[in-house]
């Protein structure tokens, strides 16, 4: 499990395409990979990936075809910067929200408005994903746990405010309009919404 508090970034050192998957090597120089083990889980741009090899300052991950299909990892390029979070340890402070690295879909940046040292950003979600977000709830964008400031039901967009600390520690500072980010929704909200829809459908009040 993750908290959505990104701990730093890494650079893509290499990409090797195989049959049904691709292999990436990430380089990180601030110690985030120091205690890695093979089989460990790491959030890369919000996507839970498994360490398949590691060395000094580097970690290797395999990305399946299915993961590439539903995330922005399909479009990674060498030297690109990605967000990194190690899996959360029990008994340590959780300063964010419960995330699992299970990406729902991607969202498109439709507005990027700098306001002094902060940014007010608007993202457009897929219709299927928008049903699970609500004002003042949270959402994972590229692995960052962010509070939703407002929603536009008609345009299916949400607005978040990015503080200087978030912009400094993550790759969100490099986003521009039309870019896409990985989206993870709150699984508790998903369970509640799906349960209510199924229950109402069974009693004939709505059609799913």
NORKA-V450299 format. One line per field, one symbol per residue. ss: DSSP state (A for helix, B for strand, O for the rest). burial: b if it has 9 or more other C-alpha atoms within 8 Angstrom, else e. A space follows every 10 residues. Layout:
# NORKA-V450299
ss = ???
burial = ???
This chain:
# NORKA-V450299
ss = OBOOOOOBBB BBBBBBBOOO BBBBBBBOOO OOOOOOOOOO BBBBOOBBBB BBBBBOOBBB BBBBAAAAAA OAAAAOOOOO BBBBBBOOOO OOOOOOOOBO OOOOBBBBBB BBBBBOOBBB BBBBOOAAAA OOOOOOOBBB BOOBBBBOOB BBOOOOBBBB BBOAAAAAAO AAAAOOOOOB BBBBOOAAAA AAAAAAAAAA AAOOOOOO
burial = ebbbbbbbbb bbbebeeeee bbbbbbbbee ebbeeeebee bbbbbbbbbb bbbbeebbbb bbbbbebbeb bbbeeeebee bbbbbbbbee eeeeeebbbe bbbbbbbbbb bbeeeeebbb bbbbbbeebb ebbeeeebbb bbbbbbbbbb beeeebbbbb bbbeebbebb beeeeebeeb bbbbbbeebb eebeeebbeb beeeeeee
